[in-house]
Amino acid sequence: MLREEGFASFYYGLGPSLIGIAPYIAVNFCVFDLLKKSLPEKYQKRTETSLLTAIISSSLATLTCYPLDTVRRQMQLKGTPYKTVLDAISGIVARDGVIGLYRGFVPNALKNLPNSSIRLTTYDIVKRLIAASEKEFQTITEENRNKKKPQ
């Protein structure tokens, strides 16, 4: 690659990768939190609920941002005619239609949805553990203050 295409060839697709990751993370976490908060309180702290909302939010984020992943892969191919993200999007749509932006979606979703769902569920569990430990710390601190006060 270095000899034939130069040093820049190692970075083909970096732009779409960077452009795609921010909206993916934003949609994923935003939908996850909104779904969790919209549920009755008795369900919000259940692991099963976290997993289900994680699957839904990850699916929506993947569906929304997948075209940029397709663009990234196309730009990384050797001999690609695309030099910019917009050039690649218009070229793919002209060649294959809008459906071309979703080529390979199902295998990608089958690979990434479990990973993303487990990550969000773990995030939610750790967030709850931290909140519980902060609450416990506050309780212990208050008890210690009350013990030290002269009577």
C-alpha positions as CSV (number, residue, x, y, z in Angstrom):
1,M,0.0,0.0,0.0
2,L,2.8,2.4,0.9
3,R,4.6,1.9,-2.3
4,E,1.6,1.9,-4.6
5,E,-0.8,4.4,-3.0
6,G,1.4,6.4,-0.6
7,F,1.2,7.0,3.1
8,A,-2.3,8.6,2.9
9,S,-3.7,5.2,1.8
10,F,-3.5,4.1,5.4
11,Y,-6.1,6.7,6.4
12,Y,-8.7,6.2,3.6
13,G,-12.0,6.1,5.4
14,L,-10.9,7.9,8.5
15,G,-13.2,10.8,7.8
16,P,-16.4,8.7,7.5
17,S,-15.3,6.7,10.6
18,L,-14.9,9.9,12.7
19,I,-18.1,11.4,11.2
20,G,-20.1,8.2,11.9
21,I,-19.0,7.4,15.4
22,A,-20.3,10.6,17.1
23,P,-23.9,10.3,15.8
24,Y,-23.9,6.5,16.5
25,I,-22.9,7.0,20.1
26,A,-25.2,10.0,20.5
27,V,-28.2,8.1,19.1
28,N,-27.4,5.0,21.0
29,F,-27.1,6.6,24.5
30,C,-29.8,9.1,24.0
31,V,-32.4,6.6,22.9
32,F,-31.3,4.2,25.6
33,D,-31.7,6.8,28.3
34,L,-35.0,8.1,26.9
35,L,-36.5,4.6,26.7
36,K,-35.4,3.8,30.2
37,K,-36.8,7.0,31.7
38,S,-40.1,6.5,29.9
39,L,-40.8,3.2,31.6
40,P,-42.5,2.8,35.0
41,E,-40.0,3.1,37.8
42,K,-40.4,-0.5,38.9
43,Y,-39.0,-1.7,35.5
44,Q,-36.2,0.9,35.2
45,K,-33.7,-0.9,37.5
46,R,-34.2,-4.4,36.1
47,T,-31.3,-5.9,34.0
48,E,-33.8,-7.4,31.5
49,T,-35.1,-3.9,30.9
50,S,-31.6,-2.5,30.3
51,L,-30.9,-5.3,27.9
52,L,-34.1,-4.8,25.9
53,T,-33.8,-1.0,25.7
54,A,-30.1,-1.5,24.7
55,I,-31.1,-3.8,21.9
56,I,-33.7,-1.3,20.7
57,S,-31.4,1.7,20.9
58,S,-28.5,-0.1,19.3
59,S,-30.7,-1.2,16.5
60,L,-31.9,2.3,15.8
61,A,-28.4,3.8,16.0
62,T,-27.1,1.1,13.7
63,L,-29.9,1.7,11.2
64,T,-29.4,5.4,11.3
65,C,-25.6,5.5,11.0
66,Y,-24.9,2.4,8.8
67,P,-24.7,4.3,5.5
68,L,-21.5,6.1,6.8
69,D,-20.0,2.7,7.6
70,T,-20.7,1.6,4.0
71,V,-19.1,4.8,2.8
72,R,-16.1,4.2,5.0
73,R,-15.6,0.6,3.6
74,Q,-16.0,1.8,0.0
75,M,-13.4,4.5,0.5
76,Q,-10.9,2.0,2.0
77,L,-11.1,-0.3,-1.0
78,K,-8.1,-0.3,-3.3
79,G,-8.6,1.7,-6.4
80,T,-11.8,3.4,-5.2
81,P,-13.0,6.3,-7.3
82,Y,-14.2,8.2,-4.2
83,K,-12.2,10.9,-2.6
84,T,-14.7,12.5,-0.2
85,V,-17.7,11.3,1.8
86,L,-20.2,13.2,-0.3
87,D,-18.6,11.8,-3.5
88,A,-18.9,8.3,-2.1
89,I,-22.5,8.7,-1.0
90,S,-23.6,10.1,-4.3
91,G,-21.6,7.5,-6.2
92,I,-23.1,4.6,-4.2
93,V,-26.6,5.9,-4.6
94,A,-26.1,6.5,-8.3
95,R,-24.8,3.0,-8.8
96,D,-27.0,0.9,-6.4
97,G,-29.7,3.3,-5.2
98,V,-30.3,4.1,-1.5
99,I,-30.4,0.4,-0.7
100,G,-26.7,0.3,-1.7
101,L,-25.9,2.3,1.4
102,Y,-27.2,-0.6,3.5
103,R,-25.3,-3.4,1.7
104,G,-24.1,-5.8,4.4
105,F,-26.4,-4.4,7.1
106,V,-27.8,-7.7,8.4
107,P,-24.4,-9.4,9.0
108,N,-23.1,-6.2,10.6
109,A,-26.2,-5.9,12.9
110,L,-25.9,-9.6,13.9
111,K,-22.2,-8.9,14.8
112,N,-22.6,-5.5,16.5
113,L,-26.0,-5.6,18.3
114,P,-25.0,-8.1,21.0
115,N,-21.7,-6.2,21.6
116,S,-23.4,-2.8,21.8
117,S,-26.3,-4.2,23.9
118,I,-24.0,-5.8,26.4
119,R,-21.9,-2.5,26.6
120,L,-25.0,-0.4,27.3
121,T,-26.4,-2.9,29.8
122,T,-23.0,-2.9,31.6
123,Y,-22.9,0.9,31.5
124,D,-26.4,1.0,33.1
125,I,-25.5,-1.5,35.9
126,V,-22.2,0.2,36.7
127,K,-24.0,3.6,36.8
128,R,-26.5,2.2,39.3
129,L,-23.7,0.7,41.4
130,I,-21.9,4.0,41.5
131,A,-25.1,5.9,42.4
132,A,-25.8,3.3,45.2
133,S,-22.2,3.5,46.5
134,E,-22.4,7.4,46.5
135,K,-25.6,7.2,48.5
136,E,-24.0,4.7,51.0
137,F,-21.0,7.0,51.3
138,Q,-23.2,9.9,52.1
139,T,-25.0,7.9,54.7
140,I,-21.8,6.8,56.4
141,T,-20.4,10.4,56.3
142,E,-23.6,11.7,57.9
143,E,-23.4,9.0,60.6
144,N,-19.8,9.9,61.4
145,R,-20.6,13.6,61.6
146,N,-23.4,12.9,64.0
147,K,-21.1,10.8,66.2
148,K,-18.4,13.5,66.4
149,K,-20.8,16.3,67.5
150,P,-20.5,17.1,71.2
151,Q,-23.5,16.2,73.2
